[in-house]
Each structure stands twice: as structure tokens, then as C-alpha cells.
Amino acid sequence: MSEDTEIHPDDMPEEQVLPLDAWHREQGGRMVPFAGYEMPIQYEGIVAEHEWTRGSTSLFDVSHMGQLSVEGPDGDMTAAAQALEALLPGDISSLGEGRMRYSLLINEEGGILDDLIVTNAGSHYALVVNGACKWDDIAHLREHLPDEITLTHYQDQALLALQGPKAGAVLDELIPGTGKLVFMTAGMFEWNGIPLWVSRAGYTGEDGFEISIPADHAGALANALVADERVKPAGLGARDSLRLEAGLPLYGHDLDDVTDPVSAGLLFALTKSRRESGGWMGHGPVAEKLAGGTQSKRVGLKIDGRLPAREGSLVFVGDTEVGRVTSGGFSPTLGHPIAMAYIQKEHASKDTALQVEVRGKRLDATVTPMPFVPQNYYRGE
């Protein structure tokens, strides 16, 4: 990678502060440590924020996530795509301008280092990686990208997520043209003379947008958004319950560096042609899983009663332990507890009756398809 743009993990500041830290506190956010930052877990309450997101629109601060770009020499997109395809199992070369793709960073043993979004931004590929492991991702990319490829980390950009069924109308009124985006597309826009990179994706299962904005303008945009009566701020608690209902894995909990994409049920992130052709890190071990199957499978669980099963709860068939919960909680939308778990494959079929141990009690549970709540992405009229 180019020497003048080398990024070292040592560049990580000792104390990381969100651009909107003071704004969250002014809004009444209850701050907790997360991914190296103080972040709001809630404002008026997790359930209230969850339900507001499902019915209207919420504003989430996701500035802790890593915003990166990968650029070829003299803007050579072919070189940049080939460099990324050596590390990612998705088809990057065919990604049209403004198009986004979910993909995975995989290690040599076939384990998942991170899940991420790649976007063809025209002159480069934009990557958004998880905040908790962004410095490890940067180190991995720096080590394995060719010297002629430039990796840039946009530490001076904030990232806001506007999520909910009214998000499209809200944002298009404030930033005209954004309403023309559809799910998994992105583009450049302008607000009050400020350049914005806006994508339409989300992590709640609802329609929504991610807005990358220079950090010193983030407060003004946040104020403009919550000035709309359809928008309220929401914190990590609602973000987690929403993504769980949507059946979306959280890195560090449902995915980690010893979890393979096949067991995790993420085959859609492995472009079919590239599963066969290979050429990406970890292809050999993952191909073996594809051919021979896996010992366990990520599944959804519907749990009887009101007591939620949290991460680490053990799953049983009779007296035999058959799995472990990786994410769990009470579903405000469904009115009962739900969970994700890795279950031995012979017990992972739909409607299989299981039990989950919570606080010394065995709770009846049933394997159920994900998402638990139907996703509501905007794919066009």
C-alpha cells in the first residue's frame, strides 16, 4: 500500500469521542461504553424507541463505524476491485457505480474477521466496517492489499442512520433527490453547501439511510432531522432489538473469527461464481464446509413465556446440550422472547422443539425462520 497513506493501528487515539457526544447528552441520552466510545444506549426508553422506529423514523449515531476507501493507482477501479476480491468472497468487479454489496473479511482458516458493506463510489470503493474491530480490519487490509492500492480512513466523517418507514419522505424533503435511491444504492448529495454521501440500507429491517457528513457539521444535520416531528433520536438498545427482530447478526456475538460463513448462514455473501473459482483468502476451508457441511447452523428461536434468553444460554434436547444462544432478547413487536443460536445441524430444522436454560430453568423453544419480523426495505415502486 502507498507509503504516504499508510494507516497503523497505533494511530488509534487513546480516547475516542463521537462527534455528537455533547449532542447526545443534551438530548438526554444515557451513555455507556461501546466499541471504544461513550455511546447512547437510550433516550426515553428502549421499547419506546424500538416502536417509534417501526412506526415512524429514528435517528441513530453510527459514527463509531469505520469509513474507509480503497483506491487503485490513478483511480484504476479494476485494480482496486481485484485487490478487494483477493480478500472478499463477493463479486466486486461487476458492482455498478452507486451499488452496494454485503461482504465478509475472512481469515486463512475460513473464519469471519468482520462483515462489512462495499460500495462502488465511482472513483474508489467505499467500505463501512464494524466499529469494535475497525482497527483490526485496517491492519488486515494494510497487510494484504498490494502496495499500489491506497487505503484511506475517514476519521473526520460522522455517520448518521435515519431508520423507519417515514425515513424516505423525511430525508427527501430535507435533501431532495435522496428519495430516488433504492435499497443497497448510494450517491453524493448536498445539504446547505455541505457534501454528503448517502446510502439506503440499514440495520433495523426497516427502510433507512446512512449519511456520511463532515464531523463538524453533524450536529447541525442532527438538529435539522429531529426538528421534524416524525423523527426522534434512538440508542444502541433499540438498534439491537430491531436488528435481532430482523434476523441480522452482530459481529463479536453471532459472528467471530472462528465462525465460518456456511455455519452462519451467510452463503448469499459468497457470490456463486467465486465460490467455485476461489482466489480469495479462506476459500479452501470454506469450500470444504460447502462440500462437506458443518457441525452447527445459526438459527432463530421462538421462546415460550416472557423471560429472555441472553447470549451464552445453553440449548438442550432432553439432557443433551446441542447449542448456545449468541443473541437474545424480548421482541417488542412480537410480544415474546426471541434468540439466535448455533445448533447442531441435526436439531436445526424448522419447528424443532428445544429447551433453553435461563437462570437455572429450562424454557421451551422452537426453531423458527428468520427474520422474525418481515423486513421493510425500499426497492422501488
C-alpha positions as CSV (number, residue, x, y, z in Angstrom):
1,M,0.0,0.0,0.0
2,S,1.2,3.5,-0.7
3,E,3.6,4.8,1.9
4,D,2.0,8.2,2.1
5,T,-1.3,6.8,3.2
6,E,-0.3,4.0,5.5
7,I,-2.6,3.5,8.3
8,H,-1.3,2.0,11.5
9,P,-3.4,0.6,14.4
10,D,-1.2,2.7,16.6
11,D,-2.9,5.7,15.0
12,M,-6.0,4.9,17.2
13,P,-6.5,7.7,19.7
14,E,-6.3,6.7,23.3
15,E,-9.7,8.4,23.9
16,Q,-12.2,8.3,21.1
17,V,-15.1,10.7,21.3
18,L,-18.1,10.7,19.0
19,P,-18.6,14.0,17.0
20,L,-22.1,14.1,18.5
21,D,-21.1,13.2,22.1
22,A,-22.3,16.5,23.6
23,W,-25.4,16.5,21.4
24,H,-26.4,13.1,22.8
25,R,-26.1,14.3,26.3
26,E,-28.1,17.4,25.5
27,Q,-30.8,15.2,24.1
28,G,-30.9,13.2,27.3
29,G,-29.0,10.2,26.1
30,R,-27.8,7.7,28.7
31,M,-24.3,7.0,27.7
32,V,-22.5,3.6,28.0
33,P,-19.1,2.3,26.8
34,F,-19.3,0.7,23.4
35,A,-16.6,0.0,20.8
36,G,-14.2,2.3,22.5
37,Y,-16.6,5.2,22.7
38,E,-19.3,6.5,25.1
39,M,-22.5,5.9,23.2
40,P,-26.2,6.5,24.0
41,I,-28.0,3.2,24.9
42,Q,-31.3,5.0,25.1
43,Y,-33.1,8.4,25.4
44,E,-36.7,8.0,26.5
45,G,-36.6,4.2,26.7
46,I,-35.6,1.2,24.6
47,V,-39.1,-0.1,23.9
48,A,-40.4,3.3,23.0
49,E,-37.5,3.9,20.6
50,H,-38.0,0.5,19.1
51,E,-41.7,1.1,18.5
52,W,-41.1,4.6,17.2
53,T,-38.6,3.2,14.6
54,R,-41.1,0.6,13.5
55,G,-43.9,3.2,13.1
56,S,-42.2,6.4,12.2
57,T,-38.4,7.3,11.9
58,S,-35.5,7.3,14.3
59,L,-32.0,8.9,14.2
60,F,-29.1,6.7,15.2
61,D,-25.5,7.8,15.5
62,V,-23.2,5.2,14.0
63,S,-20.1,7.3,13.8
64,H,-18.2,4.7,15.7
65,M,-18.1,2.5,12.5
66,G,-15.1,2.7,10.2
67,Q,-15.5,4.6,6.9
68,L,-12.7,3.5,4.5
69,S,-11.9,3.8,0.9
70,V,-9.8,1.5,-1.4
71,E,-8.4,3.2,-4.5
72,G,-6.3,1.9,-7.4
73,P,-3.4,3.8,-8.9
74,D,-4.8,6.8,-10.9
75,G,-8.3,5.7,-10.0
76,D,-8.0,2.3,-11.6
77,M,-11.2,0.6,-10.4
78,T,-10.2,-2.7,-12.0
79,A,-7.0,-2.8,-9.9
80,A,-9.0,-1.8,-6.7
81,A,-11.6,-4.5,-7.4
82,Q,-9.1,-7.2,-8.0
83,A,-7.3,-6.3,-4.7
84,L,-10.5,-6.5,-2.8
85,E,-11.5,-9.7,-4.4
86,A,-8.4,-11.3,-3.1
87,L,-9.8,-10.7,0.4
88,L,-13.5,-10.8,0.0
89,P,-15.7,-13.6,-1.4
90,G,-18.1,-11.3,-3.2
91,D,-18.1,-10.2,-6.9
92,I,-16.7,-6.7,-6.6
93,S,-15.8,-6.2,-10.2
94,S,-19.4,-6.3,-11.5
95,L,-20.6,-3.9,-8.9
96,G,-22.1,-0.9,-10.8
97,E,-21.4,2.7,-9.7
98,G,-23.6,3.6,-6.7
99,R,-24.3,-0.1,-5.9
100,M,-23.6,-1.7,-2.6
101,R,-22.8,-5.2,-1.5
102,Y,-22.7,-7.0,1.8
103,S,-19.5,-9.0,2.2
104,L,-17.1,-10.6,4.6
105,L,-13.4,-10.3,5.6
106,I,-12.3,-13.9,6.0
107,N,-9.1,-15.2,7.5
108,E,-6.9,-18.0,6.2
109,E,-8.7,-20.6,8.3
110,G,-12.1,-19.6,6.9
111,G,-13.2,-17.6,10.0
112,I,-15.0,-14.3,9.7
113,L,-12.9,-11.3,10.7
114,D,-15.7,-8.9,10.1
115,D,-18.8,-8.3,8.0
116,L,-19.0,-5.1,6.0
117,I,-20.6,-3.1,3.2
118,V,-18.7,-2.4,-0.1
119,T,-19.9,0.4,-2.4
120,N,-18.7,1.4,-5.9
121,A,-18.3,5.1,-5.3
122,G,-17.2,5.8,-8.9
123,S,-13.5,6.7,-8.3
124,H,-12.9,4.2,-5.5
125,Y,-14.6,1.5,-3.4
126,A,-16.1,2.7,-0.1
127,L,-16.1,0.3,2.8
128,V,-18.1,0.6,6.1
129,V,-16.7,-1.8,8.8
130,N,-17.8,-2.5,12.3
131,G,-16.6,-0.1,15.0
132,A,-15.5,-2.7,17.5
133,C,-13.0,-4.2,15.1
134,K,-12.2,-1.4,12.6
135,W,-8.6,-1.0,13.7
136,D,-8.0,-4.8,13.3
137,D,-9.7,-4.5,9.9
138,I,-7.5,-1.7,8.9
139,A,-4.4,-3.6,10.0
140,H,-5.5,-6.7,8.0
141,L,-6.2,-4.6,4.9
142,R,-2.9,-2.8,5.2
143,E,-1.0,-6.0,5.4
144,H,-2.7,-7.7,2.5
145,L,-3.6,-5.0,0.0
146,P,-0.9,-4.5,-2.8
147,D,1.5,-1.6,-2.4
148,E,-0.1,0.3,-5.3
149,I,-3.5,0.3,-3.6
150,T,-4.4,3.3,-1.4
151,L,-6.4,2.7,1.8
152,T,-7.9,5.8,3.4
153,H,-9.7,6.0,6.8
154,Y,-12.1,9.0,7.0
155,Q,-11.8,9.8,10.7
156,D,-13.1,13.3,10.2
157,Q,-16.5,12.0,8.9
158,A,-19.6,11.3,11.1
159,L,-22.1,8.7,10.1
160,L,-25.8,9.1,10.9
161,A,-28.5,6.4,10.3
162,L,-32.1,7.5,9.7
163,Q,-34.3,4.4,10.0
164,G,-38.0,3.8,9.8
165,P,-40.9,3.7,7.3
166,K,-41.1,7.5,7.1
167,A,-37.4,8.0,6.6
168,G,-37.6,8.3,2.8
169,A,-40.2,11.1,3.0
170,V,-38.3,12.9,5.8
171,L,-34.9,12.8,4.1
172,D,-36.1,13.7,0.6
173,E,-37.8,16.9,2.0
174,L,-34.5,17.9,3.6
175,I,-32.1,16.6,1.0
176,P,-34.0,16.5,-2.4
177,G,-33.2,13.6,-4.6
178,T,-32.4,11.1,-1.8
179,G,-35.8,9.5,-2.2
180,K,-34.8,8.2,-5.6
181,L,-32.3,5.9,-4.0
182,V,-33.4,2.3,-3.6
183,F,-32.2,-0.4,-1.2
184,M,-28.4,-1.0,-1.5
185,T,-27.7,2.1,-3.6
186,A,-25.8,5.3,-2.7
187,G,-24.8,8.6,-4.1
188,M,-23.4,12.1,-3.5
189,F,-25.7,14.8,-2.4
190,E,-25.5,18.3,-0.9
191,W,-27.2,20.0,2.1
192,N,-26.6,23.7,2.8
193,G,-23.5,23.5,0.6
194,I,-22.1,20.6,2.6
195,P,-21.2,17.4,0.6
196,L,-22.9,14.3,1.8
197,W,-22.5,10.6,0.9
198,V,-25.9,9.0,1.3
199,S,-26.7,5.2,1.1
200,R,-30.0,3.4,1.5
201,A,-29.6,0.2,3.5
202,G,-29.9,-0.1,7.3
203,Y,-29.6,-2.4,10.2
204,T,-33.1,-2.4,11.6
205,G,-35.0,-4.2,8.9
206,E,-36.9,-1.0,8.1
207,D,-36.3,1.4,5.2
208,G,-33.5,3.8,6.0
209,F,-30.4,5.8,5.1
210,E,-26.8,6.3,6.2
211,I,-25.5,9.8,5.9
212,S,-21.7,10.4,5.9
213,I,-21.1,14.1,6.7
214,P,-18.0,16.1,7.8
215,A,-17.9,15.7,11.6
216,D,-18.1,19.5,12.4
217,H,-21.5,19.7,10.5
218,A,-23.0,16.6,12.1
219,G,-24.7,18.4,14.9
220,A,-26.5,20.8,12.6
221,L,-27.8,18.0,10.4
222,A,-28.9,16.0,13.5
223,N,-30.8,19.1,14.7
224,A,-32.4,19.5,11.3
225,L,-33.6,15.9,11.3
226,V,-35.0,15.8,14.8
227,A,-36.8,19.1,14.2
228,D,-39.1,17.1,12.1
229,E,-41.9,15.7,14.3
230,R,-41.6,12.3,12.6
231,V,-38.0,11.9,13.9
232,K,-36.7,11.1,17.3
233,P,-33.2,10.0,18.5
234,A,-32.7,6.4,19.3
235,G,-29.8,4.5,21.0
236,L,-28.0,1.2,21.0
237,G,-30.7,-0.7,22.9
238,A,-33.3,-0.2,20.2
239,R,-30.8,-0.7,17.5
240,D,-30.0,-4.1,19.0
241,S,-33.6,-5.2,19.4
242,L,-34.5,-4.1,15.9
243,R,-31.7,-5.9,14.3
244,L,-32.5,-9.1,16.3
245,E,-36.1,-9.0,15.0
246,A,-34.7,-8.5,11.5
247,G,-32.5,-11.6,11.9
248,L,-29.3,-9.7,11.3
249,P,-26.1,-10.9,13.0
250,L,-23.9,-8.8,15.2
251,Y,-20.2,-9.2,14.9
252,G,-18.5,-10.3,18.1
253,H,-21.6,-12.1,19.2
254,D,-23.2,-14.0,16.3
255,L,-20.1,-13.9,14.1
256,D,-16.4,-14.1,15.1
257,D,-13.0,-15.2,13.7
258,V,-13.7,-18.9,14.3
259,T,-17.2,-18.8,12.8
260,D,-17.4,-19.8,9.1
261,P,-19.9,-18.3,6.6
262,V,-21.6,-21.6,6.0
263,S,-22.5,-22.2,9.6
264,A,-23.5,-18.6,9.9
265,G,-26.0,-18.9,7.1
266,L,-24.3,-16.2,5.0
267,L,-24.0,-18.0,1.7
268,F,-25.5,-15.0,-0.1
269,A,-22.3,-13.1,0.7
270,L,-20.3,-15.7,-1.2
271,T,-21.0,-14.9,-4.9
272,K,-21.8,-18.3,-6.6
273,S,-19.1,-17.9,-9.3
274,R,-16.5,-17.0,-6.7
275,R,-17.3,-20.0,-4.5
276,E,-16.2,-22.1,-7.4
277,S,-13.3,-20.0,-8.8
278,G,-11.8,-19.1,-5.4
279,G,-8.9,-16.7,-5.4
280,W,-9.9,-15.2,-2.0
281,M,-8.4,-15.7,1.4
282,G,-10.0,-18.6,3.3
283,H,-11.5,-20.1,0.1
284,G,-10.1,-23.6,0.8
285,P,-11.5,-24.1,4.3
286,V,-14.8,-22.5,3.3
287,A,-15.1,-24.7,0.2
288,E,-14.6,-27.8,2.4
289,K,-17.6,-26.6,4.6
290,L,-19.6,-26.1,1.4
291,A,-18.8,-29.5,0.2
292,G,-19.0,-31.5,3.4
293,G,-21.4,-29.5,5.5
294,T,-20.9,-28.0,9.0
295,Q,-21.5,-29.3,12.5
296,S,-23.8,-26.4,13.5
297,K,-26.1,-23.8,12.0
298,R,-27.2,-20.4,13.0
299,V,-31.0,-20.5,13.6
300,G,-33.8,-18.4,15.1
301,L,-35.5,-19.5,18.3
302,K,-39.0,-18.5,19.5
303,I,-39.0,-18.9,23.3
304,D,-42.1,-19.5,25.3
305,G,-43.1,-17.2,28.2
306,R,-41.7,-13.8,28.9
307,L,-38.1,-14.5,30.2
308,P,-35.5,-13.7,27.5
309,A,-32.5,-16.0,26.8
310,R,-29.3,-13.9,26.7
311,E,-26.0,-14.6,25.0
312,G,-24.4,-17.7,26.4
313,S,-27.6,-19.5,27.3
314,L,-27.3,-23.2,26.6
315,V,-29.7,-25.1,24.3
316,F,-30.8,-28.7,25.0
317,V,-32.7,-31.6,23.6
318,G,-33.6,-33.6,26.7
319,D,-30.4,-33.7,28.8
320,T,-28.1,-33.3,25.8
321,E,-26.6,-29.9,25.1
322,V,-27.0,-29.1,21.4
323,G,-26.2,-25.4,21.1
324,R,-25.7,-22.0,22.5
325,V,-27.5,-18.7,22.2
326,T,-25.4,-15.9,20.7
327,S,-28.1,-13.1,20.8
328,G,-31.4,-12.9,22.6
329,G,-34.0,-10.6,24.0
330,F,-37.6,-9.8,24.3
331,S,-39.2,-8.8,21.0
332,P,-41.4,-5.7,21.5
333,T,-43.1,-6.3,18.1
334,L,-43.9,-9.9,18.7
335,G,-44.5,-9.8,22.4
336,H,-42.3,-12.8,23.3
337,P,-38.6,-13.6,23.6
338,I,-36.6,-14.5,20.5
339,A,-32.9,-15.5,20.1
340,M,-30.3,-16.5,17.6
341,A,-28.3,-19.6,18.4
342,Y,-25.8,-22.1,16.9
343,I,-27.4,-25.5,17.0
344,Q,-26.1,-28.9,16.0
345,K,-27.4,-29.3,12.4
346,E,-29.4,-32.4,13.1
347,H,-31.6,-30.3,15.5
348,A,-31.7,-27.1,13.4
349,S,-34.7,-27.8,11.2
350,K,-37.7,-25.5,11.3
351,D,-40.2,-26.3,14.1
352,T,-37.8,-28.5,16.1
353,A,-38.7,-28.4,19.8
354,L,-35.8,-27.5,22.1
355,Q,-35.2,-26.1,25.5
356,V,-33.1,-23.1,26.6
357,E,-31.6,-22.9,30.1
358,V,-32.2,-19.4,31.6
359,R,-31.4,-18.7,35.3
360,G,-31.4,-22.4,36.1
361,K,-34.8,-23.0,34.4
362,R,-35.5,-24.8,31.2
363,L,-37.7,-22.8,28.8
364,D,-39.4,-24.4,25.8
365,A,-38.2,-23.0,22.5
366,T,-38.9,-23.7,18.8
367,V,-36.6,-23.3,15.8
368,T,-38.2,-20.6,13.6
369,P,-37.2,-18.9,10.3
370,M,-35.5,-15.5,10.3
371,P,-36.2,-12.7,10.0
372,F,-38.6,-12.9,12.9
373,V,-40.3,-9.7,11.7
374,P,-40.6,-9.1,7.9
375,Q,-38.0,-6.7,6.5
376,N,-39.3,-3.5,5.0
377,Y,-36.6,-2.3,2.7
378,Y,-37.5,0.1,-0.2
379,R,-36.8,-1.5,-3.5
380,G,-38.7,1.0,-5.7
381,E,-42.3,1.4,-6.8
